Amino acid sequence: MEKYLSYLKKSREEQLEELKELLRIPSISALSEHRQDVRAAAEWLKEALKKAGLEHVELLETAGNPVIYGDWLHAEGKPTVLVYGHYDVQPVDPLELWETPPFEPSIREGRLYARGSSDDKAQVFMHIKAVEALLKSTGSLPVNIKFCIEGEEEVGSRNLPSLLEHEQERLACDLLLISDTSMLEKGKPAICYGLRGLAGLEVIVKGAKGDLHSGLYGGAVANPIQALSKILASLHDDEGRVAVEGFYDRVEALEEEERVSMASIPFSQEKLEQELGVPSLFGEAGYSPVERMWARPTLEINGISGGFQGEGTKTVIPAKASAKITCRLVSNQDPAEIQQLIAQHVRKYTPKGVFVEVMLTDQGHPFVTPLHHPALQAAAKAYETAYGATAAFTRMGGSIPIVEAFGRILQAPVVLMGFSLPEENFHAPNEFFTLDNYDKGLVTIGYYLQEVAKLAF
């Protein structure tokens, strides 16, 4: 590894300048006016893979933005690692809150500020540069490598599942490696082995064909806001447990080892309450806050609309009220089934005098890699070598729906090795990436590929 580490040190400034080039491209997948910028980022990465020494590099076209593919397959008898990441970024609004322009990268106090620096361009770039450093310094790689870098993660990876189905043979691997998660905190690496799934709905309650004068009709017709409030109140019991019949039927109990592992992670309830500005935490009884945030299912009301919202008073009975709902799901829960269970519950608890409509929206399956999988243990060794600290095994409360699709379609374990920090403002103004983790992350990746080379799949 000496040659590898020496190469990284010598090329560091050149690498950072290249990374800045990538960060200058406003590849915002959610905004159609940036479609050409998104493709420009794909073309940039295509050339970066070629420069690094990858072969068979090409853009795989989809119905939306292209996927970049490249490989190096000369490690005979060794495992094949597929590296996944994304080159699209979130919109930058509100622009006025940025201290420096979001697409003019700047380094301040060891932090690289730019939209996409933490999520996910820098982390994708690190894998490319780790491969380049190994090839340039040693002439080979310890494992076979494939890259699959998409441009629609920030809009739900809508075209990637069909590409995975179509390109199963090309993308076949022993292990999927992703860096799109975060560490616990500075100096404390984390390996994420579980992600929650997602199920979304919108509940629409309608009353009269138009808004009514509350003085003329009040007391004679149902109020959609009141009806909606009753429906929403029925979704949980007083302790925060979801009251929808069948909601927990497929939920697997946490293994005792997992509960012990989660309990060992440094966590202060008081500190979190202060950070969030709430008088107390709240949630399902019988589980710690960490367990509730990472490994238990939830049902959240994300937004409510209806009636007069302007200044002053307008005495109306509104014609319509609606609420948006999302659920975070855990192993064995099926998003389509959960949507149907909630829809049935909503209809059951709809009061007389109103109509109800339930629209089904987002779906994403949960994913878990077995805690003792050798690929996860190898990641722990690599982190400890680079950081001098024991890596924590964590789950993540959020969802990356495409991870489940990768695991299911390619039949490969998934290792989530993140190098960002929770405070790096991804999806918010003044996003940044900590350069200490850039340096140590490159070291970690190099050691990890060496550890994977020892595994038998």
N, C-alpha and C positions, 0 to 999 in steps of 0.2 A: 504493500500500500504506500510505501514511501514515494515512489514515482508519481502515483496518483495524487497524493497530498501536495507534493511539490508543484505539480502542474496546476492544481487549483489555486495555489498561492500566487504563482507567477501570472496567471491569466485572470485574476479576480477583477481588476479594473476594466479590462477589455470586456469581460462578461457582463459587468454591470452596465456598461455603455450599450451593449447589445440589448439587454433587458429593457433599458429605457426606450430603445427604438420600438420594441414591441408594445410597451405601455403607452406610447404616443398615439397608437392606432385606436380610435374610438369605436371599438367593435361592440356596440350596444345592440344586442339581438332583438330587444323588445321594440325598437323604433325603426320603422321601415326606411326612414331617410338615411340610416347608417348601414344599409344592406351592403353597399360597396366597401365600406370600412371593415365590415365583418369578413368579407372575402379577402380583403387586403391582409388582414391578420392571418387568415388561413394560408395565403401564399407566403407570408413571411415565415411562418412556422415550417412550411414545406421546405424552404431553403435552409432553415436552421437545422432540420433533421439531416438534410444532405451534407451540410457542412460538418455535422457531428460524426458522420461516417455511417449513417443508416443507409440501408439499401431498399429497393422497391418502393421508394417514396412516391406517393401520389395523393391527389385529392379524390376522395370517394364522394361522388355527388349524391345528394338526397333531394327530396321535394323541397327542402329549405336550404340551410347552410351546409357547406361541405364538411366532411370529416377527413382529417389528415391521418394517413397511415404510413408507417415505415417500419422496417425490421432489420435485424442482424441475427442470422440463424446459423452460426458456425461453431457453436459450443456443443459438439457432438455428445450425446448421452446426458446432457444437462437439462434441467427444467427450462420451460419457456415462461417468461414473465410478460404479461400484457400491461402496459402503463396507460391508464386512462386519465384524462383531464379535459378542461374546456378553455377555449380562448375567447368566448363571449363574456361581456361584463354587464353589470347593472347600469341603468340610467344614473345621471349624476345629481339630479334634483334633490334638495334645493341648492342651486349653484352658488348662491350668495354666502352659504355657510363654509365654502371651501377657502382655506387660507392661501392656497396656491392653486392655479388652474388644474383640474382633474386629469388632463391629458398632457401636462407638462411636468414630467417626473422631477422631483427634487429630493435631495437627501438632507435631512436635518436630524442631528443628534442620533445618528445610527439607525435612522428610519428612512425607508424609501416610500415617499408619498406619491400616490397616483391611483386613479380608479383601476381596479383589477390587479393591483400589486399583491394583495393578500389572497384574493379570490378571483381567479385562480392562476393568473399568468405567471407569477414568480415561481409558484410551486411546480407548474408544468415545466417551466424553463429549467429549473434545477435538475429535473430528471434527464432532460436533453443534455445538459452540460456535464452531468455525471457520466453519461455514456460517452460523450466526447472526450472527457478527461481520461477515462479508462482506455479508450481506443488510441488516443494520441500518445499516452504515456506507456502503455504496455502492449499495444497492437492487437488486443483481443478483449473479450468480455467473459466473465465467469459463467454466465448463463446466456440463453437465447432471449432476445428482447424484441417486443413488438410495441408500437405506439398506436393509440386510438384517441385522437384529440378532436372533440366536437365543438360546434359553435352555437348550440341551442340549449345548453344546460340551464341558463337563466330564464328560459321560457318553457321549461318542462321536458326538454329532450324529446320533443314530440316525434321526430323522424328517426331517432337512433334505434329503438327496438326493432323496427322493420329492417334496418341495415344489419343489425346483429343477426337476425334470422337469415338474411340473404348471404351474409359473409361469415357464417359460422366456421367454415374451413379455414379461411384466411386468418381469422381472429382466434382460432383455437389456442388454448394456453393451459398451463398447469396452475397459474396463479394470476389474479388480477390485483394490481397495485395502484392505489389512488392516494393522492395528497390533496385533499380538499376539505380537511377537518382541522381542528385546532388542538394545541397542547393545553394542559391544565392551566399553566401559567409559566412565566419566564423560568427557564431551567428545569421545568418539570414536564418531560415528554409524556404523551399519551397515545395509546393504540386503541382505536375505536373498533369494536367488534360487533356492534349492533346499531341499527338505525330504525327509527319508528316509521311506520307507513302513514298514509294520509287518505282520508275520505272527506269530501266536501259536499255541502248541500246549501240550498237557499230555500227558505220557507216564506211563502207569499200568502198573506191573508187578505181577502177582499170582502168588503161589505156592500154598501149601496153603490150604484153606478157612478156616483160622483160625491164630492165632499158635501156634507150637510150642515145646516145651521144648527148648532148644539142647543139653542134655545127652543127652536121649533120642533126638533126631532129627538132631543135628548130624552132618554128613558123609554123610547119606543123602538129603537133599533140598536143592534150590537155595534160596539166600537172595535174596529180591527186591531187597534193598538192594544186595547185591553185583552182581546182574545189572544193576540200574539204573546203578550206578557204571560198569560196563563199557560200557554203551550211551552214557552221557554222555561218557566219556573218548574214545570213537571219533569224536565230532563235530568235533574240532579236531586239527590236527597240533601238533608241539611248538613251532612258532613262532606259533601263534595263527590260522593260516589255517583256514577252515571246510573240513572234509574230506568233506562231503556231495557225492556225485557230481551234477554238473550245477548246483551252487549258483551258480557264477560265469559260467555259459554266456552269459547275456544282459547281463552287466555291461559297460557302455561304458567304455573307458579315459578317464581325465581328460585334457582338452586341456592342452597345455603352458602355454597362457596362464592357465588356471585354476590350475595347479600353481604358477606364478610368483606369481599373485595371492595364493594361500594362504600361500606362503612369505614374502610381504612383510608379513603381519599380525604384529604384535608377539606373540611367544609365547615363554615360558621353560619348558622342560621341567622344570628344577630347581624353579622356583616352583610349578608344578602338582603335582609330587611332594610338596612340602612341604605345600601346601594340602590335598591328599588324604590325607596321612599314609601314603604307600606308599614302599617302598624303590626302586622303579623303575617306569616305564611299561612296558606290554606290548602287543603286537599284531602284526598282519599285517606281515611283512617287506616292505621295498621302498617303504613309505609313511610319511610323517611323521605324528606324532600328530594334527595338525590334519586332514590328509587322512583318517586313519582315523576320526576323530570326526564328520566332516562328510559325507564323500563316498564312503566304502567301506561295503559291507554287513557286517553282524555277525550273530552267533548267540550269545545270552546265556542262561545258565541262571539264572532269577530266583528259584527256590525249590525246596527238596527236602524231602520229608516221608516218614516211615516209621519203624516201630519204636518203642521206648520212649523217651520224651523227658523223663520226670520225674527227680526227684532220686534219686541212687543207681543201683543196677544191677538190671536185670530180664533174666534170661538167656533170651531168646526169639529164635526165628527169626521175623521178622515175616511176616504174610500178604500185606502189600502195601507198595509204596513208589511214590512219584510225584515228578515234577519238572515245573515250569512253565518254558517256553522262549519267548522272543520274539526275532525277527529284525528288524533295521533294514535296509531295502532301498533300493536306488538305482535310477536310471533304467533302464527296460525290464524290471526284475524284477517278476514278477507274484506277489502274495502267495499266491494259491491254488496256483499251481504250486510255489512254495517249500515250502508246507505239505506237499504230496504228496511232494516229493523227500525231505524230512526223515522223513516217515512211512515211506517205503520204506527209508531208511537204518536207521531204528530197528528195523524188522522184520528186516532183514538181519543186524544185529548183536545181536539178542536171543539170549542163551544158552539152552541146553537146560534144561528143567525148570520154566520159568515161562511165563505167558501175558502178552502185552503188548497194551495198548489205547492208541491215539493219538486224543486229542480235539482238534479244530481250534477255535481261539478267534478272536482278533482278526485283522482284515484292514484294511489301509490302503495305498493306492498312493502311490509316490513322486511328486514333482513338481519340475520345473525350468523356470524362465523363461530363455530365451536371454540370456546375459550382456550382449550388445550391444543388447538391445531398447531402443528410444527411451524407453519408459516408465520403465525402470530408470535410464537416463542422466539423465532429467529429475529423478528423485528425488535423484540425486547432486548436481545443481545446487542444488536446494532446501535440502538439508542443509548444503551448503557456505555458502550465503547466511546461513542462520540460526545455524549453529554456528561458522562461520569455520574449519572443518576438513574435510578430504577424507574422504568416506564410504568405508568398506571394503565390498567386495562379498563376502558370505559365504554359505555354506550352513549349514543347521542340522541337527544330528544327530538331533533329535527329529522327531516326526510330528504333522502337523495334517491328518488324512485328508480333511477336508471341502474343503481347498484343491484337491486333485486333482479332486474332484467338480465344483467350481465351474469350473475351467479346462476340463474335458472337456465338461460339459453346456452351458455358456454360450459355449464357444469364445472365451475372452478371456484375455489375459495377466494374470498376478497379480504385484502389487508388494507386498512385505512391508516396511513402514516402521515399525519398532518404536521406542519411546521409553522403555522400561523399562531397568533395569540388571540384570546377572546376579545381583547380590547382594541383590535386593529381596525375597527370601523368598516368591516366589509358590509356592503349594501348601504353605507351611510357616507356623508361628507367626510373628507380628510382620511380616506382609507390609506393605510400604510402597511409595509412589511418590515419586520425587524431584521436588520442585516446580520446580527449575530446568529439568528436562526437560518439565514441563507447560508452562512459559512458552515455551521454545524450540520445543517440539513444535508449539504453535499457530502460531507464526511459520512453521515448516517447512511445515505443511499448507497455509497460505495461499499461500506461494510455489510449492508443488508444483502446486496447482490452476491457477495462472497458467501454469506451464511446460507442463502437459498440454494447455492450451487451444491451444498452438502446434503440437501434433502432429497428424499425419494418420494415421488408422488404416485 
